[in-house]
């Protein structure tokens, strides 16, 4: 009786773990799709290198510079934002 109870509990745990893993695999992955619309709009009448600002998350005003890296649209890149891609070492 004790062994069959242990086997039943173990099988239920394995089924639960497999179900949780399949749910994780089905979740859509967040992909970086470029700058937010607010950052693009902030530079719509400006040119590369111009100072800009826009309202970010939680209503915080972000100030930065209009930039268009890697064939992305001209957008306001906040000061202290993500760093440029590191240079490859030779």
C-alpha positions as CSV (number, residue, x, y, z in Angstrom):
1,X,0.0,0.0,0.0
2,X,2.8,2.4,1.0
3,X,4.7,1.8,-2.3
4,X,1.6,2.3,-4.4
5,X,0.9,5.6,-2.7
6,X,4.5,6.8,-3.2
7,X,4.3,5.7,-6.9
8,X,1.0,7.6,-7.3
9,X,2.3,10.8,-5.7
10,X,5.5,10.6,-7.9
11,X,3.5,10.1,-11.1
12,X,1.2,13.1,-10.2
13,X,4.3,15.2,-9.6
14,X,5.8,14.3,-12.9
15,X,2.5,15.0,-14.7
16,X,2.3,18.4,-13.0
17,X,5.9,19.2,-13.9
18,X,5.3,18.2,-17.6
19,X,2.2,20.3,-17.8
20,X,3.9,23.4,-16.3
21,X,6.8,23.0,-18.8
22,X,4.4,22.8,-21.8
23,X,2.6,25.9,-20.6
24,X,6.0,27.8,-20.4
25,X,6.8,26.7,-24.0
26,X,3.4,28.0,-25.3
27,X,3.8,31.4,-23.8
28,X,4.6,34.1,-26.4
29,X,8.1,35.4,-26.0
30,X,8.6,39.1,-25.7
31,X,10.6,40.3,-28.7
32,X,12.2,43.6,-28.9
33,X,10.4,45.3,-31.8
34,X,12.1,48.7,-31.7
35,X,11.4,51.9,-30.0
36,X,8.1,52.7,-28.5
37,X,5.6,54.8,-30.5
38,X,6.1,57.8,-28.1
39,X,9.8,57.8,-28.7
40,X,9.3,57.8,-32.5
41,X,6.6,60.6,-32.3
42,X,9.0,62.7,-30.2
43,X,11.4,62.9,-33.2
44,X,8.8,63.1,-36.0
45,X,9.7,66.7,-36.7
46,X,13.3,66.6,-35.7
47,X,16.6,65.3,-37.2
48,X,19.3,62.9,-35.9
49,X,21.2,64.5,-33.0
50,X,18.4,66.9,-31.9
51,X,17.5,66.9,-28.3
52,X,14.1,65.4,-27.5
53,X,11.7,64.2,-24.8
54,X,8.7,62.1,-24.3
55,X,6.5,60.6,-21.6
56,X,7.6,57.2,-20.7
57,X,6.2,54.5,-18.4
58,X,4.4,55.7,-15.3
59,X,4.2,59.2,-16.7
60,X,7.9,60.0,-16.3
61,X,9.4,62.5,-18.7
62,X,12.4,61.1,-20.5
63,X,14.9,63.4,-22.2
64,X,17.4,62.3,-24.8
65,X,18.6,62.6,-28.3
66,X,17.0,61.6,-31.7
67,X,18.8,58.6,-33.1
68,X,18.2,55.9,-35.7
69,X,20.5,52.9,-35.0
70,X,20.5,49.7,-37.0
71,X,18.0,50.8,-39.7
72,X,15.4,51.5,-37.0
73,X,13.2,54.6,-37.3
74,X,14.4,57.9,-35.9
75,X,13.4,57.9,-32.2
76,X,14.2,59.6,-29.0
77,X,16.9,57.6,-27.2
78,X,16.8,58.5,-23.5
79,X,19.9,59.6,-21.7
80,X,21.2,56.7,-19.7
81,X,19.3,54.3,-21.9
82,X,20.5,51.0,-23.1
83,X,24.2,51.1,-24.2
84,X,25.3,50.8,-27.8
85,X,26.2,47.3,-28.9
86,X,29.8,46.5,-27.7
87,X,32.6,46.6,-30.2
88,X,33.8,43.2,-31.2
89,X,37.3,42.5,-30.0
90,X,39.9,41.4,-32.5
